[in-house]
């Protein structure tokens, strides 16, 4: 079995008696350890010994989310104890650490290192990502800015490795955005351009990547705003992105992630309520020309891909947008709309009700 093209080890259908007994033994050990940790928690034991016990338990079951809360309480107590031993807190501009800060850094660094092997075994465990983010937030609160910055910079390298193993891990993409936002804040810089280039690299390696396309779409307005792009530059970016996605669509028109990005660009031609275009000064004539070009290009994709429902769905959606701009309509006929809708009904029977509603909306 594979997830996002990443193979998973096969699990034996029938276990031997010896393996079954071994598993029962491990279960009993886990239950005993869990009971001991819960007892420590009930006693409000926030010692290093209790931290070690949580380390053993979350290593066995990182999905035990309440245990991560207990672990954080222990770490906070240890931080407070060190603060009581002297030393300052905050975000000093110097990289010199007080004895108290050195201990706090050691605790945070050790916990970050502890999480790495768990990540590779459980790359989609929410609690691992949440705890790592919490540790870095504590580093920023407890340590000088320069020290916290080094830790955040290391996170960018780590999440890059995680995404190289599974480029469609949405947990990794979400965490990457968190890391980038924090690095931009700490360094007072804008990383939109380098991140945009990163999405290009990832997409060229594998077109079918919803997260990369989504991230790219969100980066474009930031990229243009950061360089105070003029109207000409913004129009060029829109056309360049259309060329980029069209090459991908001709490669695989059956890939849903590509159509999502193409739709996003279309909505920058005809912005909807609540969403602004990154090319806001297009004239109505320019909008019609762009939409007509993309409509014809989408229609051309049908040659050799007559069974691709995404093309028919896009044609109907873009036709509706076109009619809003030009009621005279010279691109398609009512017969075309009926044909495309009939094809959708045939290819996607699970959404028959949706297509029936669309039929009524278009007065077909």
C-alpha positions, -999 to +999 in steps of 0.1 A: +000+000+000+012+035-007+002+070+005+009+099-019+032+075-038+052+066-007+053+029+000+043+016+033+056-017+047+033-046+043+017-060+074+014-098+077-022-109+075-018-137+101+006-135+130+024-165+144+016-176+180+050-164+191+044-129+176+010-128+192+024-136+226+051-110+221+025-084+212+004-092+243+035-087+264+042-053+248+006-043+254+009-051+291+041-031+294+025-002+276-006-003+299+017-005+330+037+025+318+006+044+310-009+038+344+024+050+361+025+082+340-011+090+348-004+084+384+025+108+383+003+134+365-025+130+392+002+136+418+013+168+399+048+153+396+067+177+374+102+163+379+129+151+354+119+115+363+084+122+352+097+138+320+117+106+313+086+085+317+066+107+292+095+103+268+091+065+270+054+066+266+051+091+237+078+071+219+054+042+220+023+062+212+028+097+199-009+101+193-015+102+231-023+139+229-031+146+266+004+132+274+020+160+254+002+186+276+016+169+307+051+170+291+048+207+284+037+213+320+069+195+332+091+216+309+075+248+320+082+239+357+118+231+348+121+264+330+107+282+361+131+264+384+160+276+363+147+311+364+146+309+401+183+300+400+191+334+384+195+348+349+173+368+327+147+360+302+135+378+271+148+386+237+182+402+242+201+410+211+233+393+224+241+356+218+257+353+253+236+329+274+233+331+312+237+298+331+200+296+334+195+302+297+220+275+288+200+249+308+168+261+291+184+259+257+197+224+265+162+212+275+146+227+244+173+214+220+171+179+236+133+178+231+136+190+195+162+162+188+140+136+206+111+144+182+131+139+149+130+100+148+093+102+158+087+125+129+101+100+104+080+072+118+048+094+122+051+123+097+013+131+099+009+131+137-006+165+146+007+164+182+044+161+171+041+192+149+022+210+176+048+202+203+077+212+181+060+246+174+054+250+211+091+243+218+102+270+193+078+295+208+093+288+242+128+293+228+117+328+215+102+337+249+130+322+271+161+329+251+179+357+233+166+365+198+198+354+181+196+320+198+159+315+190+166+325+154+192+297+150+167+272+162+140+284+138+165+284+109+172+247+117+135+240+114+135+252+078+161+226+070+142+199+088+108+206+071+126+206+038+138+171+044+104+160+055+088+174+023+115+157+002+103+124+016+066+132+010+061+165-009+023+163-004+024+161+034+001+190+043+013+190+079+048+197+066+035+225+043+015+241+072+046+239+094+068+254+067+045+284+065+047+288+103+085+287+101+088+311+073+065+336+090+086+334+122+119+338+102+105+368+084+095+383+118+128+377+135+149+388+106+127+416+094+127+403+059+104+390+032+110+355+020+082+354-006+106+352-036+127+323-023+095+304-013+080+310-047+111+295-063+108+266-038+072+259-050+085+259-086+111+233-078+087+211-060+060+213-087+085+205-115+095+174-096+058+163-092+029+182-107+002+166-085+007+186-054-023+204-040-003+220-011+025+234-034+000+249-058-021+264-029+011+279-014+022+293-047-012+310-052-010+326-018+026+338-024+019+357-056+002+387-040+029+389-014+056+386-040+042+414-061+034+437-031+069+432-017+085+446-049+058+472-053+051+458-087+034+480-113+005+471-136+028+458-163+047+435-140+014+422-125+000+414-159+032+396-169+030+375-137-005+365-145+004+355-181+035+337-169+014+317-144-011+308-171+017+295-193+031+275-164-002+258-155-012+252-191+020+233-197+011+212-167-025+207-179-013+194-213+009+170-194-020+156-173-054+171-177-068+144-153-049+159-124-074+178-101-047+198-084-038+215-116-074+226-123-076+241-088-047+264-096-060+273-131-094+282-114-075+304-090-059+323-119-093+326-136-108+342-105-080+368-107-095+378-141-130+378-128-127+384-090-156+373-069-170+388-037-145+386-009-115+379-031-094+406-047-073+401-078-036+407-077-041+425-111-069+448-099-069+473-128-078+450-157-103+467-180-134+448-190-120+443-225-088+428-210-109+405-188-129+393-219-097+387-239-080+367-212-111+347-204-117+340-240-081+328-245-082+305-215-117+292-225-104+282-259-073+267-244-094+246-220-117+235-249-086+224-269-077+201-241-107+179-249-088+165-279-075+132-266-091+137-232-128+133-239-134+114-207-119+140-184-146+154-162-124+183-150-124+199-185-162+198-188-165+212-153-141+240-161-158+249-194-192+252-176-177+273-148-158+296-172-188+299-195-208+312-166-182+338-158-180+348-194-217+354-196-214+377-166-189+399-186-204+396-220-241+388-225-237+388-262-216+356-261-197+345-291-177+316-277-203+288-272-238+278-278-266+265-256-261+232-273-224+232-262-235+238-226-260+209-227-234+186-242-208+194-215-233+190-188-245+156-202-209+145-202-205+155-166-236+136-156-222+105-174-187+108-160-195+118-124-227+101-114-220+106-077-227+143-081-259+140-102-278+164-079-251+190-083-252+188-121-291+190-119-288+222-099-263+236-124-287+227-152-314+248-136-290+276-128-280+278-165-316+274-177-308+244-197 
